[in-house]
Amino acid sequence: MLYQRSSALFKEAQEVIPGGVNSPVRAFKGVGGTPVFAKSAKGAYVYDEDGNRFIDYINSWGPMLLGHAYPPVVEAVIERTKLGTSYGMPTEIETEIAELAVSMVPNIDKIRFVNSGTEACMSAIRLARGYTGKDKIIKFSGCYHGHSDSFLIAAGSGASTFGTPNSPGVTQGTAKDTLLANYNDIDNVEELLEANKGGIAAIIIEPVAGNMGCIPPTLGFLEGLRSLSDEHDVLLIFDEVMTGFRLAKGGVQELKGIDADIVCFGKVVGGGLPVGAFAARNEIMNHLAPLGPVYQAGTLSGNPLAMAAGLAMLTAINSDKELFHRLDEKTEYLNDGMSKVLDEYEIVHTINRIGSMISVHFHKDPVVDFKTAANGNNEQFKRFFHSMLKQGVYIAPSAFETWFITDALSYNDLDETIAAVRQFAKEES
Ligand SMILES: *Cc1c(COP(=O)(O)O)cnc(C)c1O
């Protein structure tokens, strides 16, 4: 048995950890089977407890843009650890990474560091509400902004009026302040704004969606959100937890030339340590405690080890002029290779891609929103996942996730991946 030790560890974990995991998607519920327990990782590869090697397309769900155990990050954390791991006092390194982030990202003056993307998005909407004095927010079906109450709202039949919670424990009181819109549907957003005139604090969006597969914005959609936000005096929040420092130095704001009012970060910004951040212009950020009345805090926020990892990561990204071009080329190569093979075996598919994000959908139509993403052939995706895994390629255990391309991937790795897709295609026909 290939995963003997992983199976044993999973069994043991389930006794003391709910479902055996500390974050649900790791449990393979979407694809079935036993989760693989990681032991170590280096560059483009992750190694499990049974000694299997996988080409890794999850990369800790995004942070490892430059590959696992990236030496400058490892070095920075080791050196910093020797100086103590946390003080609860301000440190110079927090200013250093803040200065660098502000220099890389358009349209922000100040940034505050927190411990996760969830915290960043949760704090961003509190700030937006505090700044505007309004309560409601608009989010998009299929966009994920972490697990805080306001965002765990799914579309029901009443989607265009009030959201309904999709987790027990989220109160109706909270749910009624979150309105749902369809991704890439600007008319829907306008309707919501018109129907709730004067009541909406913010529109929050993944400007390139990555939590229902990879779904880029259609032409004019983000521009439309920007102008509607201005017209209705609503703050536009870009949740760039996934895309920030990944699709460009300055994220989607830079890539698409659109300014958001508040930007959220996570994943890459921490270089693999627990970090999130949110940022905006002075007029907005100065509403935050201790300068202003909107409260937000954290015992371990701006933790020196996390900041050291993030600073090493951002420094590397900032100094490599060719990085995003290389990533783009690798992703395109993989896209073309997989597409050719799937075409050859007449497997119906759509591949979405932008920069270093890519997703394969077993669906003939364009995948542009949650509904079309959900229409994919999930049974085929499960077979795809397990076939790839068996062949040493680790993709996300869900049809609703993007793959993350890292700079550590060689063309040899990409060829191996395409060969694995060919094997899958053979098995299917
Ligand atoms: C991952 C993610 C989050 C949540 O970040 P955590 O660090 O998991 O709390 C929020 N928004 C987006 C777009 C994400 O991809």
The ligand as a Tripos MOL2 file, in Angstrom:
@<TRIPOS>MOLECULE
LIG
   15    15     1     0     0
SMALL
NO_CHARGES

@<TRIPOS>ATOM
      1 C1         -6.8740   31.9370    1.4750 C.3       1 LIG1
      2 C2         -7.7460   33.0810    1.2800 C.ar      1 LIG1
      3 C3         -8.2900   33.7970    2.3580 C.ar      1 LIG1
      4 C4         -8.1450   33.3370    3.7750 C.3       1 LIG1
      5 O1         -6.8140   33.3620    4.2130 O.3       1 LIG1
      6 P1         -6.4010   32.4370    5.4780 P.3       1 LIG1
      7 O2         -4.9630   32.7910    5.6800 O.co2     1 LIG1
      8 O3         -6.6530   31.0340    5.0670 O.co2     1 LIG1
      9 O4         -7.2450   32.8560    6.6160 O.co2     1 LIG1
     10 C5         -9.0040   34.9420    2.0980 C.ar      1 LIG1
     11 N1         -9.1910   35.3640    0.8480 N.ar      1 LIG1
     12 C6         -8.6970   34.7080   -0.2150 C.ar      1 LIG1
     13 C7         -8.9200   35.2460   -1.5880 C.3       1 LIG1
     14 C8         -7.9760   33.5370   -0.0400 C.ar      1 LIG1
     15 O5         -7.5270   32.8670   -1.1120 O.3       1 LIG1
@<TRIPOS>BOND
     1     1     2 1
     2     2     3 ar
     3     2    14 ar
     4     3     4 1
     5     3    10 ar
     6     4     5 1
     7     5     6 1
     8     6     7 2
     9     6     8 1
    10     6     9 1
    11    10    11 ar
    12    11    12 ar
    13    12    13 1
    14    12    14 ar
    15    14    15 1
@<TRIPOS>SUBSTRUCTURE
     1 LIG1         1 GROUP 0 **** ****
